[in-house]
Amino acid sequence: MSDKFYSRVSNTFLGIALVFVMFLIITDNVLPFSTNATVKSESLEIVPRVSGRIDSVLVESGDEVKVGTPLISIDNTDYSLALDKTRSLLKKAKSDLQEARKTHTRNRKLLKKGLVSQQNYEITENAYTVSQLALEQANIDYARAKLDFDRTNIKSNANGIVANLSIIRGTYASSGNTIGHIITSRKWIEAAFPEKSIDTFSKGTLVWVVLDAKPGQVFTGHVNYIEPASQSGINSPQNLSAVKSDTRWIRAQHKNVIRINLEVELEIPSGGMATVMLQGRGLNRTISYSWMKGISLFRYLY
């Protein structure tokens, strides 16, 4: 009796092991499956283009903004003074050029009549040229001062949600330093698959997607593109070739990243985890959906 019992138990475990091995073979070669998938989204940095004290913060993390929405204003006192100064210099440069033009025109007429020397004419001609260059530089200085003044008002350059806004009124903001982010609504899935299964995918290939944030639901997605390279496969010009040391008996599988777009738009946070599986066709499609449906239900527990 005990021998039969142990024999049945052994056969059962052996059968389970064989089924598991077959499942691994199928998921690697026929219906690739990956739990190493993450929800990604675009994150645009909020970066001041000028430095100064924060005069007012008009939004906070979590606020929805659109292109052109005012976000932050920087104290513009110094920039206003600089703008007024360059405006005055521009006005003076225009006046100087006008005077130099009149003198140059008058001396040119006098030169033709022989009433002024060539040397005096060349002096006025050089002065006229210098005035033209001075006006060009004054225009450049004014445009730069105007641009800096306008940049004291930081506006959103995308539609999205403000996140991680790490600044308050009165603090100093440095030009070029990130002070927050805008997370756009555009989201996608990045899934890592063993390289031997990459041949089963191409642009437009349909996949099943289970999101940890949406248990019990199975979504359809399609492959947008396959990443053409990974960090380990890029050899920088300034670096010599490197040999990666490996002390494992069995080498870990290399994985390639596939970008997947969902067929529906969902309000889900970026960074969330997902599971992805090739849909396949016919019976394979039924099998893959059943498996993913089971995983989606399991997400209620874990």
Phi, psi and omega per residue, in radians:
M1 nan -0.819 -3.119
S2 -1.169 -0.624 3.127
D3 -1.119 -0.727 3.124
K4 -1.144 -0.674 -3.133
F5 -1.104 -0.871 3.135
Y6 -1.115 -0.583 3.109
S7 -1.152 -0.733 3.118
R8 -1.146 -0.730 3.123
V9 -1.088 -0.765 3.140
S10 -1.098 -0.773 3.134
N11 -1.123 -0.639 3.120
T12 -1.112 -0.845 3.134
F13 -1.129 -0.637 3.102
L14 -1.129 -0.726 3.109
G15 -1.110 -0.741 3.110
I16 -1.089 -0.733 3.131
A17 -1.098 -0.733 3.127
L18 -1.130 -0.729 3.111
V19 -1.091 -0.709 -3.141
F20 -1.134 -0.731 3.109
V21 -1.096 -0.758 3.114
M22 -1.089 -0.679 3.119
F23 -1.093 -0.748 3.126
L24 -1.097 -0.699 3.131
I25 -1.127 -0.763 -3.126
I26 -1.139 -0.790 -3.088
T27 -1.226 -0.362 3.101
D28 -1.526 -0.508 -2.983
N29 -2.098 -0.521 -3.057
V30 -1.886 -0.916 3.139
L31 -2.176 1.353 -3.094
P32 -0.948 2.463 -3.015
F33 -2.410 2.374 -3.129
S34 -2.519 2.304 3.002
T35 -1.712 -0.045 -3.141
N36 -1.604 1.204 -3.100
A37 -2.341 2.518 -3.049
T38 -2.367 2.488 3.052
V39 -1.368 2.212 -3.123
K40 -2.052 2.747 3.055
S41 -2.642 2.862 3.114
E42 -1.364 2.361 3.089
S43 -2.186 1.994 3.122
L44 -1.754 2.296 -3.092
E45 -1.353 2.485 2.973
I46 -1.653 1.906 -3.026
V47 -2.250 2.089 3.067
P48 -1.115 2.477 3.092
R49 -1.690 -0.160 3.060
V50 -2.348 2.781 -3.134
S51 -1.731 2.665 3.093
G52 2.791 3.036 3.095
R53 -1.280 2.459 3.106
I54 -1.282 2.108 -3.128
D55 -1.518 -0.688 3.110
S56 -2.763 2.534 3.054
V57 -1.953 2.005 -2.971
L58 -1.643 -0.175 3.129
V59 -2.368 2.984 3.051
E60 -2.428 2.890 -3.123
S61 -0.988 2.339 -3.124
G62 1.764 -0.250 3.128
D63 -1.285 2.485 3.058
E64 -1.567 2.303 -3.107
V65 -2.251 2.809 3.071
K66 -2.142 2.954 3.131
V67 -0.997 2.202 3.129
G68 1.649 -0.096 3.116
T69 -1.155 2.209 3.090
P70 -1.101 2.325 -3.115
L71 -1.937 -0.934 -3.022
I72 -2.538 2.524 3.020
S73 -2.112 2.394 3.117
I74 -1.781 2.492 3.118
D75 -0.897 2.078 -3.020
N76 -1.791 0.254 -3.075
T77 -0.985 -0.927 -3.117
D78 -1.114 -0.673 -3.109
Y79 -1.248 -0.536 3.083
S80 -1.195 -0.713 3.096
L81 -1.116 -0.746 3.126
A82 -1.105 -0.652 3.124
L83 -1.166 -0.749 3.112
D84 -1.093 -0.694 -3.134
K85 -1.126 -0.827 -3.129
T86 -1.187 -0.528 3.081
R87 -1.146 -0.729 3.113
S88 -1.151 -0.736 3.124
L89 -1.134 -0.621 3.100
L90 -1.156 -0.732 3.121
K91 -1.088 -0.739 3.128
K92 -1.141 -0.709 -3.135
A93 -1.106 -0.659 3.091
K94 -1.142 -0.727 3.134
S95 -1.144 -0.754 3.132
D96 -1.095 -0.694 3.133
L97 -1.146 -0.694 3.130
Q98 -1.082 -0.749 3.115
E99 -1.153 -0.746 -3.138
A100 -1.126 -0.615 3.122
R101 -1.165 -0.741 3.129
K102 -1.091 -0.797 -3.134
T103 -1.114 -0.733 -3.135
H104 -1.112 -0.749 3.133
T105 -1.134 -0.747 -3.129
R106 -1.124 -0.789 -3.116
N107 -1.200 -0.499 3.096
R108 -1.161 -0.711 3.100
K109 -1.168 -0.704 3.138
L110 -1.176 -0.592 3.123
L111 -1.107 -0.696 3.134
K112 -1.120 -0.525 3.142
K113 -1.551 -0.089 3.137
G114 1.360 0.329 -3.102
L115 -1.639 -0.047 3.100
V116 -2.486 2.576 -3.101
S117 -1.330 2.788 3.097
Q118 -1.078 -0.649 -3.130
Q119 -1.115 -0.787 3.117
N120 -1.123 -0.653 3.107
Y121 -1.116 -0.753 -3.135
E122 -1.129 -0.593 3.086
I123 -1.089 -0.796 3.129
T124 -1.204 -0.564 3.106
E125 -1.166 -0.740 3.091
N126 -1.122 -0.698 3.114
A127 -1.097 -0.664 3.107
Y128 -1.131 -0.747 3.114
T129 -1.111 -0.768 3.115
V130 -1.069 -0.693 3.131
S131 -1.132 -0.651 3.092
Q132 -1.108 -0.797 3.124
L133 -1.126 -0.674 3.126
A134 -1.108 -0.668 3.113
L135 -1.173 -0.711 3.096
E136 -1.045 -0.792 3.134
Q137 -1.149 -0.675 3.114
A138 -1.111 -0.672 3.075
N139 -1.109 -0.726 3.118
I140 -1.115 -0.804 -3.132
D141 -1.093 -0.715 3.136
Y142 -1.157 -0.756 3.139
A143 -1.088 -0.687 3.121
R144 -1.168 -0.757 3.122
A145 -1.123 -0.679 3.114
K146 -1.150 -0.706 3.132
L147 -1.132 -0.772 3.113
D148 -1.097 -0.699 3.116
F149 -1.092 -0.789 3.132
D150 -1.119 -0.561 -3.100
R151 -1.284 -0.145 3.057
T152 -1.220 -0.291 3.024
N153 -1.791 1.841 -3.093
I154 -1.523 2.195 -3.114
K155 -2.087 2.757 3.128
S156 -1.237 2.411 3.093
N157 -1.873 0.271 3.128
A158 -2.811 2.819 2.993
N159 -1.490 2.336 3.133
G160 2.960 -2.792 -3.112
I161 -2.010 2.300 3.088
V162 -1.240 2.354 -3.128
A163 -2.442 2.552 3.018
N164 0.924 0.794 3.110
L165 -1.378 1.787 -2.967
S166 -1.832 1.005 -3.141
I167 -2.719 2.590 3.119
I168 -2.300 2.935 -3.126
R169 -1.072 2.362 3.100
G170 1.722 -0.339 3.115
T171 -1.372 2.876 -3.089
Y172 -1.720 2.259 3.105
A173 -1.870 2.271 3.135
S174 -1.736 2.433 3.123
S175 -1.039 2.276 3.097
G176 1.599 -0.150 3.140
N177 -1.667 2.274 -3.117
T178 -1.204 2.321 3.128
I179 -2.105 0.019 3.135
G180 3.052 -3.106 -3.131
H181 -2.424 2.744 2.965
I182 -2.098 2.057 -3.130
I183 -1.642 2.082 -3.113
T184 -1.411 2.936 -3.120
S185 -1.417 -0.168 -3.127
R186 -1.292 2.073 -3.106
K187 -2.262 2.701 3.087
W188 -2.663 3.028 3.137
I189 -1.970 2.327 2.991
E190 -1.948 2.070 -3.086
A191 -2.109 2.408 3.122
A192 -1.757 2.170 3.132
F193 -2.122 2.599 3.046
P194 -0.981 2.501 -3.036
E195 -1.078 -0.469 -3.125
K196 -1.257 -0.260 3.134
S197 -1.706 -0.044 -3.072
I198 -1.119 -0.547 -3.109
D199 -1.111 -0.310 3.135
T200 -1.414 -0.131 -3.122
F201 -1.937 2.623 2.993
S202 -2.698 2.973 -3.129
K203 -1.012 2.191 3.132
G204 1.674 -0.151 3.123
T205 -1.030 2.329 -3.115
L206 -1.463 2.459 3.125
V207 -2.382 2.772 2.976
W208 -1.631 2.493 3.119
V209 -2.286 2.234 3.024
V210 -2.002 2.167 -3.128
L211 -1.751 2.310 3.099
D212 -1.043 -0.501 -3.127
A213 -1.351 -0.221 -3.105
K214 -2.254 1.173 -3.116
P215 -1.089 2.562 3.110
G216 1.510 -0.084 -3.100
Q217 -2.066 2.472 3.081
V218 -2.066 2.157 -3.090
F219 -1.886 2.710 3.076
T220 -1.734 2.406 3.070
G221 -2.405 2.979 3.080
H222 -2.376 2.624 -3.121
V223 -1.233 2.166 3.078
N224 -1.474 -0.899 3.011
Y225 -2.884 2.850 3.101
I226 -1.813 2.219 -3.130
E227 -0.991 2.207 -3.069
P228 -1.293 -0.266 -3.104
A229 -2.750 2.726 3.030
S230 -2.023 2.954 -3.079
Q231 -1.021 -0.692 -3.104
S232 -1.212 -0.271 -3.105
G233 -1.717 0.070 -3.135
I234 -1.841 2.198 3.100
N235 -1.851 1.905 -3.123
S236 -1.210 2.503 -3.101
P237 -1.013 -0.553 -3.065
Q238 -1.485 -0.094 -3.099
N239 -1.895 2.580 3.030
L240 -1.426 2.848 3.096
S241 -1.112 2.459 -3.122
A242 -2.160 2.504 3.089
V243 -1.832 2.117 -3.122
K244 -1.346 2.179 3.123
S245 -1.319 2.433 -3.106
D246 -2.472 2.030 -3.111
T247 -1.836 0.133 -3.125
R248 -1.412 2.579 3.049
W249 -1.214 -0.715 3.120
I250 -1.988 2.121 -3.081
R251 -1.188 2.373 3.101
A252 -1.174 2.492 -3.135
Q253 -1.181 2.394 3.001
H254 -1.408 2.508 -3.108
K255 -2.156 2.560 3.075
N256 -1.948 2.606 -3.090
V257 -1.668 2.349 3.089
I258 -2.072 2.311 3.091
R259 -1.670 2.286 -3.045
I260 -2.183 2.339 3.046
N261 -1.800 2.345 3.082
L262 -1.357 2.635 -3.139
E263 -1.322 -0.329 3.140
V264 -2.169 2.667 3.077
E265 -1.535 2.265 -3.100
L266 -2.201 2.537 3.049
E267 -1.542 1.489 -3.138
I268 -2.246 2.539 -3.138
P269 -1.270 2.497 3.063
S270 -1.245 2.668 -3.079
G271 1.654 -0.191 3.112
G272 -1.190 2.722 -3.102
M273 -1.607 2.695 -3.120
A274 -2.562 2.872 3.046
T275 -2.158 2.374 -3.060
V276 -2.249 2.455 3.104
M277 -2.543 2.441 3.073
L278 -1.060 2.380 -3.133
Q279 -1.254 -0.798 -3.062
G280 1.316 -2.975 -3.132
R281 -2.315 2.736 3.074
G282 1.031 -2.229 -3.120
L283 -1.090 -0.686 3.131
N284 -1.033 -0.648 3.128
R285 -1.148 -0.709 3.104
T286 -1.118 -0.755 -3.134
I287 -1.114 -0.811 -3.095
S288 -1.133 -0.696 3.133
Y289 -1.152 -0.749 -3.140
S290 -1.050 -0.764 3.135
W291 -1.101 -0.795 -3.122
M292 -1.203 -0.561 3.076
K293 -1.140 -0.704 3.084
G294 -1.086 -0.719 3.113
I295 -1.136 -0.706 -3.137
S296 -1.099 -0.644 3.093
L297 -1.238 -0.625 3.123
F298 -1.124 -0.451 -3.133
R299 -1.161 -0.268 3.013
Y300 -1.153 -0.506 -3.103
L301 -1.642 -0.629 -3.033
Y302 -2.581 nan nan
